[in-house]
Every structure is written in C-alpha cells, then in structure tokens.
Amino acid sequence: MALKIFNVLGREKQDFTPLETGRVGMYVCGPTVQDYAHLGHAKTYVSFDVIARYLRYSGLDVLYVQNLTDVGHLLETGEDRILKKASQLQAKPMQIVEFYARSYFEDMDALGVQRPDISPRASAHIPEQIKMIQTLIEKENAYVAEGSVYFDVTSAPGYGKLSNRKVESQEAGTREAVRDEKRNPEDFALWKKAEPEHILRWESPWGEGFPGWHIECSAMAKKYLGTTFDIHGGGVDNIFPHNESEIVQSECANDADFARYWMLVGSLTVDGVKMSKSLGNFITVKDALKQHRPEIIRMFALSAHYSSPVDYSDDALTAASGGWERLYGAVRLTRSLMSSAPATDDGNTFAARLEQAKTDFATVMDDDFNTPKAIAVLQELTRDVNTLLNGGQTVGKSTLEAIDAAYRTMGGDVLGLIPAVDTSSSNGDREAGLIQLLLDMRTQARKNKNYAEGDRIRDALAGLGVVLEDRADGTVWRVN
C-alpha cells in the first residue's frame, strides 16, 4: 500500500505524494534552548526521528530541517525565555544558548535520535526574517507601530485554517503581551522594539529590536526547503498560535502554499497533565537515562501512535522495559548462536516468515507511521523466532543471519530499538566479551567434570544479573 499520512490541515488521512519525486523536504519545530530537554521533548523528537528513518527506509531522499529557537520565544508576559534564564543564572544569553544546545544534542544522541540534516538557529537568520517582514509590510499584511511590526490577521481570510479558529472568537494575549499599539488584539508580533534593558537586539529598518517567535520558522523553512515543501512537524500544543501564524505569514509573503502535510505529535502527560517546565512536572532526559536504557525510553515513546498523548508513569516504563527485553532477548539469542551454528539448516527454512514480517511491518508503517503496530509485528516475529531457536532443531548460520538482519533493519534502522552490538552497559562490547570468556571457562570446567567450579561461575554471573541457559546446542546468556 502507498504511504498515508493524517494531515492535520484538512483533518484526514491522505496519500503521501512528495512535491518532487523521490525527495522529501521536512521541517520540524525544534526546542527553545533555555533548559535541559525532558521526556516530552524525547517523545516529540523520537517520533520524528522514526518518521525520517522510515521515509529513508522506503527509498526517499529526505532533507530534514529542525530549528533551534534561541531568540524571540516570548512568555505570556512578553519576556524572552532566553533572557529570563540568563537573568536567573546571571549569564550571557548566548552562553545559555550554547550550553543548553549542546546538552540537547547530547540527550538526543544518547537516545539514538539521528541528527537533522540542518539545525538552523533563529539568531543566525535575522536578515532573512527582516526581509520577509519587509515583504509583508509592502503587501499590507503587516504594519509598523512604535518600532514594532505586527501581522494584521484581518488581511488574511485564511487565518485559522489549521486550528479551525475564527478571528472573532480568539482572545487577546497568548504568548505575548497585548499592546495598545496593535490594531487588533489577535495581531501577532513579527518584530519587537527592544527596550533599553533588552540585551538581544539587532538593527532593522524599524529601529533596534528582535524578531517575534513565529517569523523565524517561516524564514528558515523557506531558506532551506523553498516556499512550498512536503512535511511540517511539531507538537500539538503549538498548533495555535505558532503553526497558524507560520502558515499565514508564509503564504502571504510567498504567494504559495506553505507545508503540504502537517503532522503534530501528541503531548507527554503526567497524571493527564502535559509535562512542561512551567508546571514543574517534568523528568529530564538525563535523569531518565540514569534509570533506563535509551531503547526502553524509545520503546515507551513509540508505544502509542505519534499523534496520541502518552501518560508517563513508572509502570509504563516497566512495561516498556519488559517488552523491549523480550525483543532483544531473541536478538541476543540469535547472535549468540551464530558463531557455532552449522552452515546448513537440514531443510529448515524461515525465509517466508521473515518476508511476511517485513511485509506486515511496511503495511502498518505505511498507515500513518503506526509504531505500536510495528512493534507488535516484531513481537509476533519474536514469538516465532523463540519457537524456532528453542525447538531442538538445527538452525543454520544463514537463517540466523537473516533473522538478525530483519531485526537490525526493522527494529534497528527504522525504530531504533535494536542496537547493532550488545550494549548491556556503557562498555557493551567489552562486557559481552568478558561474559563470553567466563562462559568458555565454565564450559571447560564442566568438560573436566569440575561441576563445583562451573556452578560457582554461574552463581557469580547470576549475582551480577547475567542469567545462563544451558541448551543442547550450547550455553546462552541474557541480562536479567
């Protein structure tokens, strides 16, 4: 089946047809780098990581752009988030930005989130933003008021088409303070006049100031993806006003459609309330990684459809851990048997089952990137793999390699759940080698009928959480 995407712009599932055959342009709203990334960020960016991975797996050439907001993201009070953090820590704004930008990428790297092709910063694209604002003024979609520039929402009949909001029903405020110089309460800032105490400021045709939050994404998306591109992603909480403002200012400035498919990720919640810094109900990625493997955090994030909310709890992470361990247990068993397996299978073949799994996997992923069902496909495959490997029949090396390759492709390359090598600890290769060395010593002890020594090695490993399983075809191990 052809790939289908639920397009928030239109509220329906649609066939995905790239603007340019074989190529996909994708823009995702990135984080405001003013604090540590939390699990809510992990859910969003793991989701888009898998989307980009699957598009590439499907043979498409993806240009993935994800911005970093380092200026212009205003609080409800009108205060810049970066400046607020800098004031709290008595640090330079760009010092804050550099520290937390590095921290964000460290966290995403640790989670196996592949880096975007381009990660532009808002502060590095001020000229592009000024140019777009000038165009909007010339087209009478924006106006200057006391050194600031505002978009006139009454000049654009299509304003509100993404969130299905009508101008007359919207309230003043949200994200920026309501100012008397605005013609309409719903008008939003494209450029803000810098007050004397405002550190981040740039020269502009309207005086010294800084860009509004929304204009940065429009300017950077156009610079790297063109006036019209395929996919725009972000969190569902930003549908209004941010995404709505992006669309209207871009389409008015460029006289062209903006993004053709809008994909919004559901929030991560705690007891039904969105995880956020402002509410203080967040768990940082760094803290989560102290307790759980990155693959388990990914398993948790992908356990629900990307567009659905997910509620965080210890029980939910425990369930994700158990599900992941079942998958990886089969992978570990497969890999452990490969070194001693015979070249042939004595007539046994598992190829048809693997092809069916790949077909099923593609079918559910083509249905709007349905990762919960994709994981279910791997779980069903795991059941059959365990039956095959524990059934007492001879399984040849070629079959084991094909099984491993299937897990590496679907579970690893696409979902990011299966590591290419054993990573039971931060030194996974070394630990696996040491465990195998102890297994070889135990095997030799048992051959010499030194069963006490064999039992001592088994018990010592068990005390470290390594469980041994003696089989007819040798001993295998797993981390408990």
C-alpha positions as CSV (number, residue, x, y, z in Angstrom):
1,M,0.0,0.0,0.0
2,A,1.1,3.6,-0.5
3,L,2.1,5.7,2.4
4,K,-0.8,7.6,4.0
5,I,-0.4,10.5,6.5
6,F,-3.0,12.0,8.7
7,N,-2.8,15.6,7.5
8,V,-3.9,18.0,10.3
9,L,-4.5,20.5,7.6
10,G,-7.8,19.0,6.4
11,R,-8.2,16.6,9.3
12,E,-8.0,13.4,7.1
13,K,-5.6,10.6,6.2
14,Q,-4.2,11.3,2.7
15,D,-1.9,9.5,0.3
16,F,1.6,11.0,0.6
17,T,2.9,12.3,-2.7
18,P,6.1,14.2,-2.5
19,L,6.3,17.5,-4.2
20,E,9.4,16.3,-6.0
21,T,9.5,12.6,-7.0
22,G,11.8,10.6,-4.7
23,R,12.6,13.6,-2.4
24,V,11.1,14.8,0.8
25,G,11.5,18.2,2.5
26,M,10.6,18.1,6.2
27,Y,10.7,20.9,8.7
28,V,10.2,20.3,12.4
29,C,9.9,23.0,15.1
30,G,12.8,22.4,17.4
31,P,13.3,23.2,21.1
32,T,13.8,26.6,22.8
33,V,17.3,26.0,24.2
34,Q,16.9,27.6,27.6
35,D,16.9,24.5,29.8
36,Y,17.5,20.7,29.8
37,A,15.5,18.6,27.5
38,H,12.8,16.5,29.2
39,L,10.8,13.4,28.3
40,G,8.2,15.5,26.5
41,H,10.9,16.6,24.1
42,A,12.1,13.0,23.8
43,K,8.6,11.8,22.7
44,T,8.4,14.5,20.0
45,Y,11.8,14.1,18.5
46,V,11.9,10.3,18.8
47,S,8.6,10.3,16.8
48,F,10.0,12.5,14.0
49,D,13.3,10.5,14.1
50,V,11.3,7.4,13.2
51,I,9.3,9.2,10.6
52,A,12.5,10.4,8.9
53,R,14.1,6.9,9.2
54,Y,11.1,5.2,7.7
55,L,10.9,7.6,4.8
56,R,14.6,6.8,4.0
57,Y,14.0,3.1,4.5
58,S,11.2,3.5,1.9
59,G,13.8,4.8,-0.6
60,L,13.1,8.5,-0.3
61,D,15.8,11.2,-0.1
62,V,14.9,13.2,3.0
63,L,16.1,16.7,3.8
64,Y,15.3,17.1,7.4
65,V,15.5,20.6,8.9
66,Q,14.9,21.2,12.6
67,N,15.5,24.7,14.1
68,L,16.8,25.8,17.4
69,T,14.9,28.7,19.0
70,D,17.5,30.9,20.7
71,V,15.7,34.3,20.5
72,G,12.1,35.5,20.2
73,H,10.2,32.8,22.1
74,L,8.1,35.0,24.3
75,L,6.4,34.2,27.6
76,E,2.8,35.3,28.3
77,T,4.3,38.4,30.0
78,G,6.1,39.3,26.8
79,E,9.5,38.4,28.3
80,D,12.0,36.4,26.2
81,R,12.6,32.9,27.6
82,I,16.3,33.0,26.9
83,L,16.7,36.4,28.6
84,K,14.7,35.2,31.6
85,K,17.0,32.2,32.1
86,A,20.1,34.4,31.6
87,S,18.9,36.8,34.2
88,Q,18.2,33.9,36.7
89,L,21.7,32.5,36.2
90,Q,23.5,35.8,35.8
91,A,24.9,34.6,32.5
92,K,25.2,35.9,28.9
93,P,22.1,34.9,26.8
94,M,24.3,33.2,24.1
95,Q,26.2,31.4,26.9
96,I,22.8,29.9,28.0
97,V,22.0,29.0,24.4
98,E,25.4,27.3,23.8
99,F,25.2,25.3,27.0
100,Y,21.7,24.0,26.5
101,A,22.0,23.5,22.7
102,R,25.0,21.1,23.4
103,S,23.0,19.5,26.2
104,Y,20.0,18.9,23.9
105,F,22.1,17.2,21.2
106,E,23.9,15.1,23.8
107,D,20.5,13.9,25.0
108,M,19.2,13.2,21.5
109,D,22.4,11.4,20.6
110,A,22.1,9.2,23.7
111,L,18.5,8.3,22.7
112,G,19.6,7.3,19.2
113,V,17.9,10.2,17.6
114,Q,19.7,10.8,14.3
115,R,20.7,14.4,13.9
116,P,18.7,16.6,11.4
117,D,20.4,17.4,8.2
118,I,20.3,21.1,9.1
119,S,19.8,22.6,12.5
120,P,19.5,26.4,11.9
121,R,19.3,28.9,14.7
122,A,16.9,31.8,14.8
123,S,19.7,34.3,15.8
124,A,21.7,33.3,12.7
125,H,18.9,34.2,10.3
126,I,17.9,37.7,11.3
127,P,18.4,39.1,7.7
128,E,16.0,36.5,6.2
129,Q,13.4,37.3,8.9
130,I,13.7,41.1,8.3
131,K,13.4,40.5,4.5
132,M,10.2,38.5,5.0
133,I,8.8,41.2,7.3
134,Q,9.5,43.9,4.7
135,T,7.6,41.9,2.1
136,L,4.6,41.6,4.4
137,I,4.6,45.3,5.1
138,E,4.8,46.0,1.3
139,K,1.8,43.7,0.7
140,E,-0.1,45.5,3.5
141,N,-0.3,42.3,5.6
142,A,1.7,43.9,8.3
143,Y,2.2,47.3,9.8
144,V,4.7,49.3,11.9
145,A,3.6,50.5,15.3
146,E,6.1,52.4,17.6
147,G,9.1,50.5,16.4
148,S,7.4,47.1,16.4
149,V,5.9,45.3,13.5
150,Y,2.6,43.3,13.7
151,F,0.9,41.0,11.3
152,D,-2.7,42.1,10.5
153,V,-4.8,39.0,10.8
154,T,-7.8,40.7,9.2
155,S,-5.7,41.0,5.9
156,A,-5.7,37.2,5.5
157,P,-9.0,35.4,5.1
158,G,-7.3,32.0,5.5
159,Y,-6.0,32.7,9.0
160,G,-7.1,29.9,11.3
161,K,-7.4,27.1,8.8
162,L,-5.1,24.8,10.6
163,S,-6.6,25.1,14.1
164,N,-10.2,25.8,12.7
165,R,-10.3,29.0,14.8
166,K,-12.0,32.1,13.6
167,V,-10.6,35.6,14.3
168,E,-13.6,36.9,16.0
169,S,-13.6,34.0,18.5
170,Q,-9.9,34.4,19.5
171,E,-8.9,36.2,22.7
172,A,-6.2,38.7,23.1
173,G,-2.9,37.5,24.7
174,T,-1.3,34.1,24.4
175,R,2.5,34.0,24.2
176,E,2.9,37.8,24.1
177,A,1.5,40.7,26.0
178,V,-1.4,42.6,24.5
179,R,-0.2,46.1,23.5
180,D,-2.2,49.2,22.7
181,E,-0.3,49.8,19.5
182,K,-1.9,46.8,17.9
183,R,-4.8,47.4,15.6
184,N,-6.5,44.1,16.5
185,P,-6.0,42.1,19.7
186,E,-5.3,39.0,17.6
187,D,-2.5,40.6,15.6
188,F,0.9,38.9,16.4
189,A,4.4,40.3,16.5
190,L,6.8,39.9,13.6
191,W,9.4,42.3,15.1
192,K,9.6,43.7,18.6
193,K,11.1,47.0,19.6
194,A,13.9,46.4,22.1
195,E,13.6,48.2,25.4
196,P,16.8,49.7,26.8
197,E,17.3,46.7,29.2
198,H,16.8,44.1,26.4
199,I,20.3,42.6,25.6
200,L,19.4,40.6,22.4
201,R,18.9,43.3,19.8
202,W,19.5,43.8,16.1
203,E,19.4,46.8,13.7
204,S,16.4,46.9,11.4
205,P,14.5,49.3,9.2
206,W,12.2,50.0,12.2
207,G,14.9,50.5,14.8
208,E,16.7,48.2,17.2
209,G,14.7,45.2,18.1
210,F,14.4,41.4,17.8
211,P,12.2,39.0,15.9
212,G,8.9,37.5,17.0
213,W,8.7,33.8,17.7
214,H,6.7,32.7,14.6
215,I,8.7,34.5,11.9
216,E,11.8,32.5,12.5
217,C,10.4,29.2,11.3
218,S,8.8,30.8,8.2
219,A,12.1,32.4,7.2
220,M,14.3,29.3,7.8
221,A,11.9,26.9,6.2
222,K,11.9,29.0,3.1
223,K,15.7,29.3,3.1
224,Y,16.4,25.6,3.3
225,L,13.3,24.0,1.8
226,G,11.8,26.6,-0.5
227,T,8.4,28.4,-0.4
228,T,6.5,25.1,-0.5
229,F,7.7,21.8,1.0
230,D,6.3,18.4,2.0
231,I,6.0,17.9,5.7
232,H,5.9,20.3,8.7
233,G,6.1,18.7,12.1
234,G,5.8,19.8,15.7
235,G,3.9,19.4,19.0
236,V,0.1,19.6,19.0
237,D,0.3,22.3,21.7
238,N,1.9,24.7,19.2
239,I,-0.9,24.4,16.6
240,F,-2.1,27.8,17.8
241,P,-0.7,30.4,17.7
242,H,2.7,29.3,16.4
243,N,1.8,27.0,13.5
244,E,-1.2,29.0,12.5
245,S,1.0,32.1,12.4
246,E,3.7,30.4,10.3
247,I,1.2,29.4,7.7
248,V,-0.5,32.8,7.2
249,Q,2.7,34.9,7.2
250,S,4.5,32.5,4.8
251,E,1.6,32.2,2.3
252,C,1.0,35.9,2.3
253,A,4.7,36.7,1.8
254,N,5.4,34.0,-0.8
255,D,2.1,33.8,-2.7
256,A,2.4,30.0,-2.4
257,D,1.2,27.1,-0.2
258,F,3.5,26.6,2.8
259,A,3.7,23.0,4.0
260,R,1.5,20.4,2.3
261,Y,1.3,17.9,5.1
262,W,1.0,18.9,8.8
263,M,2.0,16.3,11.4
264,L,1.6,17.1,15.1
265,V,2.8,14.9,17.9
266,G,0.6,14.3,21.0
267,S,1.8,15.5,24.3
268,L,3.5,13.5,27.0
269,T,1.4,13.8,30.2
270,V,1.8,13.1,33.9
271,D,-1.5,12.2,35.5
272,G,-3.2,13.6,32.5
273,V,-1.4,16.9,32.6
274,K,1.1,17.9,29.9
275,M,4.7,17.6,31.0
276,S,6.3,21.0,31.0
277,K,8.9,23.1,32.6
278,S,6.4,25.8,33.7
279,L,4.4,23.2,35.7
280,G,7.4,21.6,37.2
281,N,6.1,18.1,36.4
282,F,9.0,17.1,34.1
283,I,11.7,14.4,34.1
284,T,14.8,15.4,32.2
285,V,16.2,13.0,29.6
286,K,19.5,12.9,31.6
287,D,17.7,11.7,34.7
288,A,15.6,9.2,32.8
289,L,18.8,7.7,31.2
290,K,20.2,7.1,34.7
291,Q,17.4,4.7,35.3
292,H,16.6,3.2,31.9
293,R,18.3,2.2,28.7
294,P,17.8,4.6,25.8
295,E,16.0,1.8,23.8
296,I,13.5,1.5,26.7
297,I,12.7,5.2,26.6
298,R,12.2,4.9,22.8
299,M,10.0,1.9,23.3
300,F,7.9,3.9,25.7
301,A,7.7,6.9,23.3
302,L,6.7,4.6,20.4
303,S,4.2,2.5,22.3
304,A,1.4,4.9,21.3
305,H,0.7,6.5,17.9
306,Y,2.8,9.6,17.4
307,S,-0.4,11.8,17.4
308,S,-1.7,10.4,20.6
309,P,-0.9,11.6,24.1
310,V,1.1,9.2,26.3
311,D,1.0,9.3,30.1
312,Y,4.2,8.9,32.0
313,S,4.5,6.6,35.0
314,D,6.9,4.1,36.5
315,D,4.5,1.3,35.5
316,A,4.5,2.5,31.9
317,L,8.4,2.4,31.8
318,T,8.4,-1.0,33.4
319,A,6.0,-2.3,30.8
320,A,8.2,-0.8,28.0
321,S,11.2,-2.4,29.6
322,G,9.6,-5.9,29.6
323,G,8.5,-5.6,26.0
324,W,11.9,-4.4,24.9
325,E,13.7,-7.2,26.8
326,R,11.6,-9.8,25.1
327,L,12.6,-8.4,21.7
328,Y,16.2,-8.0,22.5
329,G,16.4,-11.4,24.2
330,A,15.5,-13.1,20.9
331,V,18.1,-10.9,19.1
332,R,20.8,-11.8,21.7
333,L,20.0,-15.5,21.5
334,T,20.2,-15.3,17.7
335,R,23.5,-13.6,17.7
336,S,25.0,-15.9,20.4
337,L,24.1,-19.0,18.3
338,M,25.6,-17.6,15.1
339,S,29.3,-18.3,15.9
340,S,28.7,-22.1,16.4
341,A,25.9,-22.7,14.0
342,P,26.3,-25.1,11.1
343,A,26.3,-23.6,7.6
344,T,23.2,-25.5,6.6
345,D,19.7,-25.9,8.0
346,D,19.0,-29.5,7.3
347,G,15.9,-28.5,5.3
348,N,14.7,-25.9,7.8
349,T,13.7,-22.5,6.3
350,F,12.5,-19.4,8.0
351,A,12.7,-17.1,5.0
352,A,9.0,-17.0,4.3
353,R,8.3,-16.0,7.9
354,L,10.8,-13.2,7.7
355,E,9.4,-11.9,4.4
356,Q,5.9,-11.9,5.9
357,A,7.1,-9.9,8.9
358,K,8.7,-7.3,6.5
359,T,5.5,-7.0,4.6
360,D,3.4,-6.6,7.7
361,F,5.9,-4.1,9.1
362,A,5.7,-1.9,5.9
363,T,1.9,-2.2,5.8
364,V,1.4,-0.7,9.3
365,M,4.2,1.9,8.9
366,D,2.6,3.0,5.7
367,D,-0.6,3.6,7.6
368,D,0.5,6.9,9.1
369,F,3.6,5.6,10.8
370,N,1.8,3.3,13.2
371,T,4.7,2.4,15.5
372,P,2.6,0.5,18.1
373,K,1.5,-2.0,15.4
374,A,5.1,-2.1,14.0
375,I,6.3,-3.1,17.5
376,A,3.5,-5.7,17.6
377,V,4.8,-7.1,14.3
378,L,8.3,-7.5,15.9
379,Q,6.7,-9.1,19.0
380,E,4.9,-11.7,16.8
381,L,8.1,-12.4,14.9
382,T,9.9,-12.8,18.3
383,R,7.4,-15.4,19.4
384,D,8.1,-17.5,16.2
385,V,11.9,-16.9,16.5
386,N,11.9,-18.2,20.0
387,T,9.9,-21.2,19.0
388,L,12.4,-21.9,16.2
389,L,15.5,-21.5,18.3
390,N,14.2,-23.4,21.3
391,G,12.6,-26.2,19.3
392,G,15.6,-28.5,19.3
393,Q,16.0,-28.4,15.5
394,T,19.2,-27.4,13.7
395,V,19.2,-23.8,12.6
396,G,21.9,-22.9,10.2
397,K,24.1,-19.8,10.2
398,S,22.4,-18.4,7.1
399,T,19.0,-18.4,8.8
400,L,20.3,-16.9,12.0
401,E,22.0,-14.1,9.9
402,A,18.7,-13.5,8.1
403,I,16.8,-13.2,11.4
404,D,19.5,-10.9,12.8
405,A,19.3,-8.7,9.6
406,A,15.5,-8.5,9.9
407,Y,15.8,-7.2,13.5
408,R,18.6,-4.8,12.5
409,T,16.5,-3.3,9.7
410,M,13.1,-3.1,11.2
411,G,13.9,-2.8,14.9
412,G,17.2,-1.0,14.5
413,D,17.4,1.1,11.3
414,V,13.7,2.2,11.4
415,L,12.6,2.1,15.1
416,G,15.9,2.5,16.7
417,L,15.1,-0.2,19.3
418,I,17.7,-2.9,18.4
419,P,21.4,-1.9,18.9
420,A,23.8,-3.2,16.3
421,V,26.0,-4.6,19.0
422,D,25.2,-5.7,22.6
423,T,25.1,-2.6,24.8
424,S,24.2,-4.0,28.1
425,S,26.4,-1.4,29.7
426,S,28.3,1.7,28.6
427,N,31.1,-0.7,27.6
428,G,28.8,-3.2,25.9
429,D,31.3,-4.9,23.6
430,R,33.9,-5.3,26.4
431,E,31.3,-6.7,28.9
432,A,29.9,-9.1,26.3
433,G,33.4,-10.3,25.7
434,L,34.1,-10.8,29.4
435,I,30.9,-12.7,29.9
436,Q,31.7,-15.0,26.9
437,L,35.2,-15.6,28.4
438,L,33.6,-16.7,31.7
439,L,31.2,-19.0,29.7
440,D,34.1,-20.6,28.0
441,M,35.8,-21.2,31.3
442,R,32.6,-22.7,32.7
443,T,32.2,-24.9,29.7
444,Q,35.8,-26.2,30.1
445,A,35.3,-26.8,33.8
446,R,32.2,-28.8,33.1
447,K,34.1,-30.8,30.5
448,N,36.7,-31.6,33.1
449,K,33.8,-32.7,35.4
450,N,34.7,-29.8,37.8
451,Y,31.0,-29.0,38.3
452,A,31.6,-27.0,41.5
453,E,33.7,-24.5,39.5
454,G,31.0,-24.4,36.8
455,D,28.3,-23.7,39.4
456,R,30.5,-21.0,41.0
457,I,30.9,-19.1,37.7
458,R,27.1,-19.5,37.1
459,D,26.2,-18.2,40.5
460,A,28.7,-15.3,40.3
461,L,27.2,-14.2,37.0
462,A,23.7,-14.5,38.4
463,G,24.7,-12.2,41.2
464,L,25.6,-9.6,38.5
465,G,22.3,-10.0,36.8
466,V,23.5,-12.3,34.0
467,V,21.3,-15.4,33.6
468,L,22.7,-18.5,31.9
469,E,20.6,-21.0,29.9
470,D,22.2,-24.4,29.2
471,R,20.9,-25.8,25.9
472,A,21.6,-28.8,23.7
473,D,23.5,-26.5,21.3
474,G,25.4,-24.6,24.0
475,T,25.0,-22.1,26.7
476,V,23.5,-18.7,26.1
477,W,23.1,-15.7,28.4
478,R,20.9,-12.7,28.9
479,V,20.8,-9.7,31.3
480,N,18.1,-10.0,33.8
